[in-house]
Amino acid sequence: MNWHELTCLQAATALSALMLTAAVILAFLRLVHGPSVPDRVVALDLIAVLVVAIVATYNIATNQPVLFDAAIVLALVAFLGTVAFARYVERSRHDD
Amino acid sequence: MIELFAPSLLLLGSLFMLLAAVGILRIPDLYMRIGTSTKASTLGLICILTAVAVHFGEMGIGTRAIAAAVFVFLTAPVAAHMIGRAAYVTGVPLWDRTIVDELHCRHDRRQHQPSNQHVDEPTTGGDGQR
């Protein structure tokens, strides 16, 4: 790979993808390690937001604006998932 | 100059996302972790969505980016509040160096609701006796 032919936008998207991947790995460590269920839910929420950001970055990198709808739908579903997890955690405490 | 705008916004947003992930790994308490990850990831996502809107420069993409940004601004605090309340109700411990827990006397964890037993009485002055 020839580094001199990279444009500024290509370098920025590559670096951004690198940082977002490192962020997903760190959040996944919390997901594995988290001592309680809400820890894991927060880590999953952060991972969902990170995936939305990765899709948006991939949008810019490939110059395909069609994928942006997938990012919006993913943001919606992530919110619903977090709310459902929160209600599940609260309900499971309430029953016993 | 204008072609540097989208890459710099993209890098800024990714940096905030990375800081959110570092915070969710390093911060010792669930509640502080919720705060830092929600705020930092919201700001990072807003920056990245703005970068997408600036890069494409079309009306449809810009409108969708604004809609997604408004949606994230509305839903991220709600989700954080809900998961924080569920964690407090289920008894996730606070950090051992936490100074103030204002919900401690007002919230009965077993009853799943605020601990005023007499709901129909006026609540002024009822808290000092408990």
Interface residues (C-beta under 8 A of the other chain):
Chain A: C8 L9 A11 A12 T13 L15 S16 M19 L20 A22 A23 V24 I25 L26 A27 L29 R30 S36 V37 P38 D39 V41 V42 A43 D45 L46 V49 L50 V52 A53 A56 T57 N59 I60 P65 F68 D69 A71 I72 A75 L76 F79 T82 V83 F85 A86 R87 V89 E90 S92 R93 H94
Chain B: E3 L4 A6 P7 S8 L10 L11 G13 S14 L15 M17 L18 A20 A21 V22 I24 L25 L30 R33 I34 S37 S41 T42 G44 L45 I48 L49 A51 V52 H55 F56 E58 G60 I61 R64 A65 A67 A68 F71 V72 T75 A76 V78 A79 M82 I83 G84 R85 A86 A87 V89 T90 G91 V92 H112
